[in-house]
């Protein structure tokens, strides 16, 4: 399982916008985001358009225009962002999209592969749904601790 560059760039752009808003309450332009993240303006523009259409950010025109978060950072979860930017790892059409040369997958009735991927997706959804953009705006060690705590809760890790 891999995250796409769109998902990675989108999260990075959102973190820039969220941090800027926390400091001075203003938005950022595509050029400012591009420079801060070392990304091309074309990539940033594409990602920001997707995030705007998905209701994650708002844009304003004019001299003081730019992009800002559509909601407070604590109300935007990473799962929502990933869904807007690229979708799920395992979605409802996965089996139809990977049926091979047949119209229907040969394992449509009894599929251990499907049960594995759907379970993995459920765990990923729970994890990403509980991490907010505000959580990600903190320091790395704090984010790691938060993520590990959530993972332990989800997986109900028991001592061996």
HELIX and SHEET records of a PDB file:
HELIX    1   1 UNK A    5  UNK A   24  1                                  20    
HELIX    2   2 UNK A   30  UNK A   37  1                                   8    
HELIX    3   3 UNK A   41  UNK A   53  1                                  13    
HELIX    4   4 UNK A   73  UNK A   75  5                                   3    
HELIX    5   5 UNK A   78  UNK A   85  1                                   8    
HELIX    6   6 UNK A   94  UNK A   97  1                                   4    
HELIX    7   7 UNK A  112  UNK A  129  1                                  18    
HELIX    8   8 UNK A  133  UNK A  136  1                                   4    
HELIX    9   9 UNK A  140  UNK A  155  1                                  16    
SHEET    1   A 2 UNK A  57  UNK A  60  0                                        
SHEET    2   A 2 UNK A  66  UNK A  69 -1                                        
END                                                                             
